[in-house]
Amino acid sequence: MASIHTNSVREELEKIKEDFAKQSAAGEISSNSAMMIKSLIMLLEMIFSIFLEKSTKKTNKNSSKPSSQTGTDKTSLGSKSRGKKENNFSANNSRTVTTDILLPVINCDSCGESLENTKCEGIERRTRIDIVFEKTVENFDAEIKCCPNCSFTNKATFPRGICGKKQYGDGLKAFIINLLISQMITLNRVQKMLSAMIGSCLSEATLLGYILKLHVSLEQWEKSSIEKILNMPCIYVDETSMKVARKNHWIHVHAAGDITVKLLHPKRGGEALKENNIIPRYGGTIVHDCWSTYFSFDNCKHGLCGSHLLRELTFIVDAHNYKWAKQLKKLLQDSCKTVTLSETKSLSKEQYASLQKRYRYILTRGEKELPEVPKKSTSKGGKIAKSDAHNLWERLKKHEESVLRFAKDPHVAFTNNRSERDLRMAKVKQKVSGCFRNKIYAEAYCRISSYLQSMANKGINPLIAIQMALNGEIYKTNN
C-alpha cells in the first residue's frame, strides 16, 4: 500500500475548501448543492482526523501507555532518580566485625638487610568486605522449683516473645517480610533461600502468618496516617487493577508529604471511593489524571496531572501537527519551569493573569483548526464520535482552573507522578507472583507496602522499619 503524506493531503483539503468558499460567494453553486458539499467536507475532515490518530503509533512519550508495552525508552536511560538516601541506623540483629591485620616488612627486597627493628614510616591499607551467614540459637532454660514451705511449684518467667517450644526472632521475620513484600520474591523461592541460609525450611503457612501479624500490628498506623492525610493541603490519588482470587480488584492510593496509604476494593468507581472514605471527607486539593469520578466530588478542589496532558498534546502534534497543541504544550512547560525556579513555587497575580489569557487565546485559535463537529440527530441516541484532539481540547477548556492550579497553589505539583510511583511496584508484584489467592493477603500487601514506602520517605531502612512495627515502636518516627 502506498504511503500517504499527511501534509499534502491536508493541503489539498484546504484548497478544496477555499475553492468551495469562492464559488459559493460568487453564487456559482446552488444552496442545496452547497449544503451537501459542506456536509461532505465536514465528513472528510472528521475521517481524516480519526485516520491520522489511528495511524499514529502511541508510545510512553505521547500517551499513558507504560514503557513495558511500548519497548525500551533509550532516551531516559541514566536519568532515573535514586530516591531518598537512607539514614545510617542499623538493625539490632546486625553487626560489623572489623579485623586489622598488620603485614610486616621483615627483610629489604633490594639488599636483603633485616628490617625487624626499623621504625615503620607509614602503611598502605587495602580492605576486603565479605558476608558470613550466622545462625544464632538461644536456649532458654526456665528453672522449676518446689517451695519447701507450701509445696507450690514455681517456674521462671520466659522473656517476651518466647511463647512456644520453638520460635524465630524478629530479625528473621523482618528479613522474610522484606523478601515477600519489598523484593516481591515468591513463597517457594523464599523457602529455598531460608533453607540454604539457616538449614531450616519454614512452611508457607508460617511465612504468611508473619505477613498477617505485621498487617494487624499496622492497623492503628494506617488509621493515624489517614487522619494526617486529611489535614494535608494537597494529596495525590490514583488507582490500578490487581488480581485477587482470579477476580479484578483495585488498589486506590492516597499520597501526601511522606505518607502513602493504599486501600484495596473490589470496584474502581465512586462506590469504592465512598467506602474508602478519604476523598469524601477531604477539603483540600486532589491531583489526578482527569478521571471523571474524581470530579464528582465537589467537596474538594482538583488539579490535573501535567505529564498526562503533555503526553496527549504530543500525540496530537504527532498525528495532526496542530499549532494550538504545540503552543499549549510549550506554554505549560515554560510555566512549570517558571514555577519551579520561583521562591514561592507559584506565579504572582499578574503572571497568573497573563498565563490564563494566553491559555484561553491558544484554545480559541485552536477551535478554528479543529474540524467542525456535525450536529447530533434527534432520531439517534448515543454520543457523536469525535477525534482525540477535539476531546482533549474540550477537556482543557472545561477544566481550565484545574489544569493551571499548579501555577496558583504552591502546594500543588505539576504532575501526579508521586501516586503513580507508589503504585508502580504493585504491577511488578502481580507480574512476578501472579494474583493473590485470598483477599486478606492482598489487603495485607497494600497496608504493609504503604507503611514501608512511608518509612522509606523518612529514610528508614525497611528491615529496621519492619522490626519497629513488630515491636510496637513505629510511633517513635511517625511524627
C-alpha positions as CSV (number, residue, x, y, z in Angstrom):
1,M,0.0,0.0,0.0
2,A,1.4,3.4,-1.0
3,S,2.1,5.8,1.9
4,I,0.1,8.9,2.3
5,H,1.8,12.2,3.1
6,T,-0.4,13.8,5.7
7,N,0.7,17.4,5.0
8,S,-0.1,17.1,1.2
9,V,-3.5,15.6,1.9
10,R,-4.3,18.4,4.4
11,E,-3.1,21.0,1.9
12,E,-5.4,19.5,-0.8
13,L,-8.3,19.5,1.5
14,E,-7.7,23.2,2.4
15,K,-7.5,24.1,-1.3
16,I,-10.9,22.4,-1.9
17,K,-12.4,24.3,1.0
18,E,-11.0,27.6,-0.4
19,D,-12.3,26.9,-3.9
20,F,-15.7,26.0,-2.5
21,A,-15.8,29.2,-0.4
22,K,-15.0,31.3,-3.5
23,Q,-17.6,29.6,-5.7
24,S,-20.2,29.9,-3.0
25,A,-19.5,33.6,-2.6
26,A,-19.7,34.1,-6.3
27,G,-23.1,32.3,-6.4
28,E,-21.9,29.6,-8.8
29,I,-23.3,26.8,-6.5
30,S,-26.9,26.4,-5.6
31,S,-27.9,26.4,-1.9
32,N,-28.8,22.7,-1.9
33,S,-25.6,21.7,-3.5
34,A,-23.6,24.0,-1.2
35,M,-25.2,22.4,1.8
36,M,-24.4,18.9,0.5
37,I,-20.8,19.8,-0.3
38,K,-20.3,21.4,3.1
39,S,-21.5,18.2,4.8
40,L,-19.1,16.1,2.7
41,I,-16.2,18.4,3.6
42,M,-17.1,18.2,7.2
43,L,-17.3,14.4,7.0
44,L,-13.9,14.3,5.2
45,E,-12.3,16.4,7.9
46,M,-13.6,14.1,10.6
47,I,-12.5,10.9,8.7
48,F,-9.1,12.5,8.1
49,S,-8.6,13.4,11.8
50,I,-9.6,9.9,13.0
51,F,-7.4,8.3,10.3
52,L,-4.4,10.3,11.4
53,E,-4.9,9.3,15.1
54,K,-5.4,5.7,14.2
55,S,-2.2,5.6,12.1
56,T,-0.1,7.4,14.6
57,K,1.7,5.0,16.9
58,K,1.2,5.6,20.7
59,T,4.2,5.3,22.9
60,N,5.0,6.1,26.5
61,K,6.1,9.6,25.3
62,N,2.7,10.6,23.7
63,S,0.2,8.5,25.7
64,S,-0.3,6.9,29.1
65,K,0.9,3.5,27.8
66,P,3.6,2.1,30.1
67,S,7.1,1.6,28.7
68,S,6.7,-2.2,29.2
69,Q,4.2,-2.1,26.3
70,T,6.0,0.2,24.0
71,G,9.6,-1.0,24.0
72,T,12.7,0.4,25.7
73,D,12.9,4.2,26.1
74,K,16.6,4.8,25.3
75,T,16.3,8.5,25.9
76,S,15.6,8.1,29.6
77,L,18.4,5.7,30.5
78,G,20.6,7.0,33.2
79,S,18.2,9.8,34.3
80,K,16.2,7.9,36.9
81,S,16.0,9.3,40.4
82,R,17.8,7.3,43.2
83,G,15.2,8.2,45.7
84,K,15.8,9.5,49.3
85,K,19.0,8.4,50.9
86,E,18.6,6.0,53.8
87,N,19.8,7.1,57.2
88,N,22.7,5.3,59.0
89,F,20.5,3.4,61.5
90,S,21.5,-0.3,61.8
91,A,19.3,-3.2,62.9
92,N,19.7,-4.7,66.4
93,N,20.4,-8.1,64.9
94,S,23.2,-6.9,62.6
95,R,26.8,-6.3,63.5
96,T,30.1,-5.5,61.8
97,V,33.2,-7.4,62.8
98,T,36.3,-5.4,61.8
99,T,39.8,-7.1,61.9
100,D,43.0,-5.1,61.4
101,I,45.8,-7.3,60.1
102,L,49.3,-5.9,60.1
103,L,51.6,-7.2,57.3
104,P,55.2,-6.7,58.5
105,V,58.3,-5.9,56.3
106,I,61.0,-8.3,57.6
107,N,63.8,-8.0,55.0
108,C,64.8,-5.5,52.4
109,D,63.7,-6.6,48.9
110,S,66.8,-5.0,47.4
111,C,69.8,-6.0,49.6
112,G,68.3,-8.5,52.0
113,E,69.1,-6.4,55.1
114,S,66.9,-7.2,58.2
115,L,64.2,-4.5,58.9
116,E,62.6,-6.0,62.0
117,N,64.0,-3.3,64.3
118,T,63.5,-0.5,61.7
119,K,60.8,2.1,62.5
120,C,57.6,2.0,60.3
121,E,57.2,5.2,58.2
122,G,53.7,4.6,57.1
123,I,51.2,2.0,55.9
124,E,49.1,1.3,52.8
125,R,45.6,-0.1,53.5
126,R,43.5,-2.4,51.4
127,T,40.1,-3.6,52.6
128,R,38.1,-6.8,51.9
129,I,34.4,-6.9,52.8
130,D,32.5,-10.2,52.9
131,I,29.4,-11.7,54.4
132,V,29.2,-14.6,56.8
133,F,25.7,-16.1,57.4
134,E,25.5,-16.8,61.0
135,K,22.5,-18.6,62.7
136,T,22.2,-17.8,66.4
137,V,20.4,-20.3,68.6
138,E,19.4,-19.3,72.1
139,N,18.1,-21.9,74.5
140,F,16.1,-20.5,77.4
141,D,16.0,-22.9,80.4
142,A,13.5,-21.9,83.0
143,E,14.1,-23.3,86.4
144,I,11.4,-25.2,88.2
145,K,11.5,-25.2,92.0
146,C,9.2,-26.5,94.7
147,C,8.6,-24.3,97.7
148,P,9.7,-26.3,100.9
149,N,7.2,-24.2,102.9
150,C,4.0,-24.6,100.9
151,S,4.9,-27.2,98.3
152,F,3.9,-24.8,95.5
153,T,5.7,-25.5,92.2
154,N,7.4,-22.3,90.8
155,K,8.7,-21.8,87.3
156,A,10.9,-18.9,86.0
157,T,9.2,-16.5,83.5
158,F,10.3,-16.6,79.9
159,P,11.3,-13.4,78.1
160,R,8.8,-11.6,75.9
161,G,8.2,-13.3,72.6
162,I,9.3,-16.8,73.8
163,C,5.8,-18.3,73.7
164,G,6.3,-21.9,72.4
165,K,8.8,-24.7,72.2
166,K,10.4,-23.1,69.1
167,Q,10.1,-19.7,67.5
168,Y,12.0,-17.4,65.3
169,G,13.3,-13.9,66.1
170,D,12.1,-10.5,64.7
171,G,15.2,-10.2,62.6
172,L,14.4,-13.3,60.6
173,K,10.8,-12.3,60.4
174,A,11.7,-8.8,59.1
175,F,14.0,-10.4,56.5
176,I,11.2,-12.7,55.3
177,I,8.6,-10.0,55.1
178,N,11.0,-7.7,53.2
179,L,11.6,-10.5,50.7
180,L,7.9,-11.1,50.2
181,I,6.7,-7.5,50.1
182,S,9.5,-5.2,49.1
183,Q,11.6,-7.6,46.9
184,M,8.4,-9.4,45.6
185,I,10.0,-12.9,45.8
186,T,7.6,-15.8,45.6
187,L,6.9,-18.0,48.7
188,N,8.7,-21.0,47.2
189,R,11.9,-19.1,46.4
190,V,11.9,-17.6,49.9
191,Q,11.6,-21.1,51.4
192,K,14.6,-22.3,49.4
193,M,16.6,-19.2,50.3
194,L,16.0,-19.7,54.0
195,S,16.8,-23.4,53.8
196,A,20.2,-22.5,52.2
197,M,20.9,-19.9,54.9
198,I,19.7,-21.4,58.2
199,G,19.2,-25.0,57.3
200,S,15.5,-24.9,58.2
201,C,12.6,-24.9,55.8
202,L,9.7,-22.8,57.0
203,S,6.2,-23.7,55.8
204,E,4.1,-21.3,53.6
205,A,1.6,-21.0,56.4
206,T,4.4,-19.8,58.8
207,L,5.6,-17.2,56.3
208,L,2.1,-16.0,55.6
209,G,1.5,-15.9,59.4
210,Y,4.3,-13.3,59.7
211,I,2.6,-11.2,57.0
212,L,-0.7,-11.3,58.8
213,K,0.9,-10.5,62.1
214,L,2.5,-7.3,60.7
215,H,-0.8,-6.5,58.9
216,V,-2.6,-6.5,62.2
217,S,0.1,-4.5,64.1
218,L,-0.1,-1.7,61.4
219,E,-3.9,-1.2,61.7
220,Q,-3.5,1.7,64.1
221,W,-0.7,3.2,62.0
222,E,-3.0,3.2,58.9
223,K,-5.8,5.0,60.8
224,S,-3.5,7.7,62.1
225,S,-1.9,8.1,58.6
226,I,-5.3,8.6,57.0
227,E,-6.1,11.3,59.6
228,K,-2.8,13.0,58.8
229,I,-3.5,12.9,55.0
230,L,-6.9,14.5,55.6
231,N,-5.1,17.5,57.1
232,M,-2.7,17.9,54.2
233,P,-3.3,20.9,51.8
234,C,-2.9,18.6,48.7
235,I,-3.0,14.8,48.1
236,Y,-2.1,12.8,45.0
237,V,-4.5,10.0,44.1
238,D,-4.6,7.2,41.5
239,E,-5.8,3.6,41.1
240,T,-4.6,0.4,39.4
241,S,-6.0,-3.1,38.9
242,M,-4.9,-6.1,40.9
243,K,-6.0,-9.7,40.5
244,V,-7.3,-11.3,43.7
245,A,-8.6,-14.9,43.6
246,R,-8.7,-14.5,39.8
247,K,-11.1,-11.6,40.0
248,N,-10.2,-7.9,39.3
249,H,-9.8,-5.7,42.3
250,W,-8.5,-2.1,42.5
251,I,-5.8,-0.5,44.6
252,H,-6.5,3.1,45.4
253,V,-3.5,5.2,46.5
254,H,-3.6,8.4,48.5
255,A,-0.2,10.1,49.0
256,A,0.8,13.4,50.6
257,G,4.1,14.5,52.3
258,D,6.0,11.4,53.3
259,I,2.8,9.3,53.8
260,T,1.4,6.8,51.4
261,V,-1.9,4.9,52.0
262,K,-3.1,2.2,49.7
263,L,-6.6,0.6,50.0
264,L,-8.0,-2.4,48.2
265,H,-11.5,-2.5,46.9
266,P,-13.4,-4.9,44.5
267,K,-14.6,-1.9,42.5
268,R,-13.0,1.2,40.9
269,G,-15.6,3.9,40.8
270,G,-17.5,6.2,43.1
271,E,-18.7,3.3,45.4
272,A,-15.1,2.4,46.2
273,L,-14.1,6.0,46.9
274,K,-17.0,6.5,49.2
275,E,-16.3,3.3,51.1
276,N,-12.6,4.2,51.5
277,N,-14.0,7.4,52.9
278,I,-10.9,9.6,52.3
279,I,-11.8,11.8,49.4
280,P,-15.4,12.4,50.6
281,R,-14.0,13.8,53.8
282,Y,-11.2,15.8,52.3
283,G,-11.3,19.6,51.8
284,G,-8.0,20.4,50.1
285,T,-6.8,19.7,46.5
286,I,-6.6,16.3,44.9
287,V,-4.3,15.9,42.0
288,H,-5.3,13.2,39.5
289,D,-5.4,12.2,35.8
290,C,-8.8,13.8,35.0
291,W,-10.8,10.7,35.7
292,S,-14.4,11.8,35.7
293,T,-15.3,10.0,39.0
294,Y,-12.9,12.3,40.9
295,F,-14.7,15.3,39.6
296,S,-18.0,14.0,41.0
297,F,-16.7,15.1,44.5
298,D,-17.2,18.8,44.8
299,N,-16.1,19.0,48.5
300,C,-12.5,19.4,47.3
301,K,-10.5,21.3,44.7
302,H,-8.9,19.5,41.7
303,G,-5.6,19.6,40.0
304,L,-4.8,17.8,36.8
305,C,-1.5,15.9,36.1
306,G,0.6,17.9,33.7
307,S,2.5,14.9,32.5
308,H,-0.6,13.3,31.2
309,L,-1.6,16.5,29.4
310,L,1.8,16.9,27.8
311,R,1.8,13.3,26.5
312,E,-1.6,13.8,25.0
313,L,-0.6,17.1,23.4
314,T,2.5,15.3,22.0
315,F,0.3,12.7,20.4
316,I,-1.9,15.5,18.8
317,V,1.2,17.1,17.4
318,D,2.4,13.8,16.1
319,A,-0.9,13.0,14.5
320,H,-2.1,16.4,13.2
321,N,0.7,18.9,13.7
322,Y,-1.8,21.4,15.1
323,K,-0.3,24.7,16.0
324,W,-2.5,25.1,19.1
325,A,-1.3,21.8,20.6
326,K,2.4,22.9,20.0
327,Q,1.8,26.3,21.6
328,L,-0.1,25.0,24.6
329,K,2.5,22.3,25.2
330,K,5.2,24.9,25.3
331,L,3.1,27.2,27.5
332,L,2.6,24.5,30.1
333,Q,6.3,23.5,30.0
334,D,7.5,27.1,30.4
335,S,5.1,27.8,33.2
336,C,6.2,24.7,35.0
337,K,9.8,25.8,34.8
338,T,9.0,29.3,36.0
339,V,7.0,27.9,39.0
340,T,9.9,25.5,39.8
341,L,12.5,28.3,39.8
342,S,10.4,30.8,41.8
343,E,10.9,31.1,45.5
344,T,7.2,30.9,46.3
345,K,6.6,28.0,44.0
346,S,3.8,29.9,42.4
347,L,3.1,32.7,40.0
348,S,2.2,36.2,41.0
349,K,-1.3,37.5,40.3
350,E,-0.1,39.4,37.3
351,Q,1.9,36.4,36.0
352,Y,-1.1,34.1,36.5
353,A,-3.5,36.5,34.7
354,S,-1.1,36.6,31.8
355,L,-0.9,32.8,31.7
356,Q,-4.6,32.5,31.8
357,K,-5.0,35.0,29.0
358,R,-2.5,33.2,26.8
359,Y,-4.1,29.8,27.7
360,R,-7.6,31.0,26.6
361,Y,-6.2,32.7,23.4
362,I,-4.5,29.4,22.3
363,L,-7.7,27.4,22.8
364,T,-9.7,30.0,20.9
365,R,-7.4,29.8,18.0
366,G,-7.3,26.0,18.3
367,E,-11.0,25.8,17.8
368,K,-10.6,27.1,14.3
369,E,-8.0,24.4,13.5
370,L,-10.3,21.5,14.6
371,P,-12.8,20.0,12.1
372,E,-16.4,21.1,12.7
373,V,-18.5,18.5,14.6
374,P,-21.8,17.7,12.9
375,K,-25.0,18.3,14.9
376,K,-26.5,15.3,16.7
377,S,-29.5,13.8,15.0
378,T,-32.6,13.8,17.2
379,S,-33.7,10.4,15.9
380,K,-30.5,8.6,17.1
381,G,-29.2,8.1,20.6
382,G,-25.6,7.9,21.8
383,K,-22.7,10.4,21.6
384,I,-21.2,11.9,18.4
385,A,-17.9,10.4,17.5
386,K,-15.1,13.0,18.0
387,S,-11.4,12.8,17.5
388,D,-8.9,12.6,20.4
389,A,-7.8,16.1,19.5
390,H,-11.3,17.5,19.9
391,N,-11.9,15.6,23.1
392,L,-8.7,16.9,24.6
393,W,-9.5,20.5,23.5
394,E,-12.9,20.3,25.2
395,R,-11.3,18.9,28.4
396,L,-8.7,21.6,28.5
397,K,-11.4,24.3,28.1
398,K,-13.7,22.8,30.6
399,H,-11.1,22.2,33.4
400,E,-9.0,25.3,32.9
401,E,-8.8,26.1,36.6
402,S,-7.7,22.5,37.4
403,V,-5.1,22.5,34.7
404,L,-3.5,25.7,35.8
405,R,-3.8,25.2,39.6
406,F,-0.1,24.2,39.9
407,A,0.8,27.8,38.9
408,K,-1.5,29.3,41.6
409,D,-1.2,26.9,44.6
410,P,2.4,26.3,45.9
411,H,1.3,23.0,47.4
412,V,0.1,21.5,44.1
413,A,2.7,19.9,41.9
414,F,2.7,20.0,38.1
415,T,2.4,16.2,37.8
416,N,0.8,13.3,39.6
417,N,4.0,11.2,39.4
418,R,4.1,10.7,43.2
419,S,1.0,8.5,43.3
420,E,2.0,6.7,40.1
421,R,5.4,5.8,41.6
422,D,3.7,4.4,44.7
423,L,1.5,2.2,42.6
424,R,4.2,1.0,40.1
425,M,5.5,-1.8,42.4
426,A,2.0,-3.3,42.7
427,K,2.1,-4.1,39.0
428,V,5.6,-5.6,39.3
429,K,4.3,-7.7,42.2
430,Q,1.5,-9.0,40.0
431,K,3.9,-9.8,37.2
432,V,6.3,-11.7,39.4
433,S,3.9,-13.5,41.7
434,G,0.6,-13.6,39.8
435,C,-2.6,-12.9,41.6
436,F,-3.3,-13.1,45.4
437,R,-5.2,-16.3,46.4
438,N,-7.0,-14.6,49.3
439,K,-8.3,-11.1,49.8
440,I,-6.8,-10.8,53.2
441,Y,-3.3,-11.2,51.8
442,A,-3.9,-8.6,49.2
443,E,-5.1,-6.2,51.9
444,A,-2.0,-7.0,53.9
445,Y,0.2,-6.3,50.9
446,C,-1.4,-2.8,50.5
447,R,-1.1,-1.9,54.1
448,I,2.5,-3.2,54.6
449,S,3.8,-1.7,51.3
450,S,2.1,1.6,52.3
451,Y,4.0,1.5,55.6
452,L,7.3,0.6,54.0
453,Q,7.0,3.3,51.4
454,S,6.2,5.9,54.1
455,M,9.2,4.8,56.1
456,A,11.4,4.9,53.0
457,N,10.3,8.5,52.5
458,K,11.7,9.2,56.0
459,G,15.0,7.5,55.1
460,I,14.4,4.4,57.3
461,N,15.7,1.0,56.2
462,P,12.9,-1.5,55.5
463,L,14.4,-4.2,57.8
464,I,14.5,-1.7,60.7
465,A,11.0,-0.4,59.9
466,I,9.5,-3.9,60.0
467,Q,11.2,-4.7,63.3
468,M,9.9,-1.4,64.7
469,A,6.4,-2.3,63.7
470,L,6.7,-5.9,65.1
471,N,8.0,-4.4,68.4
472,G,5.4,-1.7,68.6
473,E,8.0,1.1,68.2
474,I,6.7,2.8,65.0
475,Y,5.4,5.9,66.7
476,K,8.9,6.9,67.5
477,T,9.3,8.1,63.9
478,N,5.6,8.5,63.0
479,N,5.5,12.2,64.0
